[in-house]
Amino acid sequence: MTLFSLARKNIQRNLSNYFLYIASMVFSIVIYFTFVTLKYNDDLSALKQSSQQIKGLMSASSVVLLFFIVIFMAYSNSFFMKKRKKEVALYSLLGVRKQKIGLMLFFENLVIGLVSLVLGIVLGFFMSQGLLMILVKLMGYEVVGSLTFSVEALMNTTGIFTLLFLFTSLQGYRVIYQFKLIDLFHAEKQGEQIPRASLVAALLGTALIAFGYYTAASDMFTSKIWRFFTVLGTPLMVIGVTIAGTYLLFHSVSVFVLTALKRATSWSWKGLNLIGVSQLLYRIRANAKSLSIIAILSATTITAGGGVFGMYYNAEATVRQMLPNTFMWKGDPVEISQKDVLYNESLAVKNLRVDNDLSFFEYTLLKESDYNRLAKFQGKNQELHIADGSTVLLDAAYDERFSHDFTGEDFKLQNGDSFHVDRMYTESVLNFIAAGTVLVVNDQEFAATNAEEVKMQVVGLDNDLKQQAVSQDIIKQLSTEQQESFSSVPQSYEDSLATVGALLFVGSFLGLVFLAATGSIIYFKILTEAEEDQAKYAILNKIGVNSKQILKTVAGQVAVIFSAPLIVGIVHSAFALLAFSQLFGMNITKPVILWMVAYSAIYFIYYIFTVRAFYKIVRQGN
């Protein structure tokens, strides 16, 4: 029997154990190959000026992805080597030379890697068209690229992953030379160093996480902590204390909770609860470092994905907040197709320089009658009746953290006149890009105010997000000076989607890879420990514990191991996203909840696979 045939038989015999590892590897290669393919895809050049940004984003993402894949492969490979050390020792005990054992492990790992590479590239080739369509759809474009095979992407992916597989294969080759025979036989019993729980560590971990949450939830513009650590230093400080607190949480706090459960005899003496909580106590303590890493990775993935999805979800609302009219510009009217036109108004407004105690700004003065007419066109149930000498201020860019609230104050004009601000609204009837902050006065005050008069065109169209052709037609008719004040809902929405859609695409697929890797890491660890528990479950079976009770105990243990880092990651990301929403002043609750549910649902699939595999292993010992 040759080394190749022995390696092939080993892979066939252990295919069920390797399945999730190979599947995760293939998935990572598919995503990497797709990213590189999109980077070299000429069809993206048709997507206007954003194509260079997309290619830059894909290049940066492929580097991040590769970095993570390297860590995942090294971690997974070390698990497989640990699992097979006993088998390697047996070969050595039977008289097989170390060189031959090393070569067998080298070829075996290389075959797995090459099979994964071929599968990943083939699947990536067929998936790249679908992923390109998703990217184009998310960016709001109608262009659909054709299915092309990129030789550059093939060479890039093959070269990098071949080097990685050679490296991991060499790791396998060196195993037989690194350990003594007795160490190899007892390798499976060597878990991570079991830390000792302490009350001080538990209190410190809780305090660090609470401090990180409090700082993240504080207003960065008024908080003394943010001011002390600076805007750049505070996020790094929050990340640092949260990571440290998370490790201490799994290291000590979880141990105290499980110990308390174990001592609660009314609960622990029911069924197999005592056995389950004892095994959990050992596993959580022994895997505190791994669970902490998975919790932080989950928090990072959920935070990044939830934040980008929140921006994508609010893209239309953000555009409409600033641009209530489909088109608006300063100057004379132009010819527009009458199809879908809801209103086409020519307004006379005035430019004002307003002095106050703080500074001076340029404002647009609008007649009350024009405001009421536009508000009716825009569906705003709001009609103004303004007294002489008073005004209503419309500031769509108002932010209570930065802007001054002028309600109840007097505006002093450069010519000596003044207006008393009765009310202030954060919704305007004029586009912010063209008009800025608006003062509304009654028609008599407007006529009496001495200021430069400006003609302004306001157009509203039905189905406005799809009116790019009309937008381009208007731009062609405007002078260079008029184009500077031109604002267009379809154009602004398209630009917003092009940027946020590309970020959402990259964030989603990187998140999926991170999720696949973290799920696989838990899977490998639990199955490794399941083989150690075979004898314990065999004894339970012999003393009368039935299969249903064993399955219930296994499902409960695995549920705690899976859910603990997930719950911690979700809570971490909730506070991080709270800070994100406060910073950008947008409500992202709904998209974030959707994102978390999707993440948890995929995570749950890994849980089902792991419970089934765990139960199968312990039943084999009966």
Protein Blocks (a to p, Z undefined) as FASTA:
>chain_A
ZZklmmmmmmmmmmmmmmmmmmmmmmmmmmmmmmmmmmmpmklmmnojklmmmmmmmmmm
mmmmmmmmmmmmmmmmmmmmmmmmmmmmmmmmnopafklmmmmmmmmmmmmmmmmmmmmm
mmmmmmmmmmmmmmmmmnopabdcdddddfklmmmmmmmmmmmmmmmmmmmmmmmmmpcf
klmmmmmmmccddddddfklmmmmmmmmmmmmmmmmpcfklpmklmmnomklmmmmmmmm
mmmmmmmmmmmmmmmmmmmmmmmmmlmmgcjlmmmmmmmmmmmmmmmmmmmmmmmmmmmm
mmmmmmmmmmmmmmmmmmmmmmmbfbdcedddddddfehpabdcdddddddddddfkbcc
ddddddfklmmmmmmmnopacdddddehiacdddfkbcfklmccfehiacddfkopacdd
fbacfbdfbdfklnmpaddddfklmmmpccddddddddddehkllmmmmmmmmmmmpcfk
lmmmpccfklmmmmmmmmmmmmmmmmmmmmmmmmmmmmmmmmmmmmmmmmmmmmmmmmmm
mnopafklmmmmmmmmmmmmmmmmmmmmmmmmmmmmmmmmmmnopafklmmmmmmmmmmm
mmmmmmmmmmmmmmmmmmmmZZ
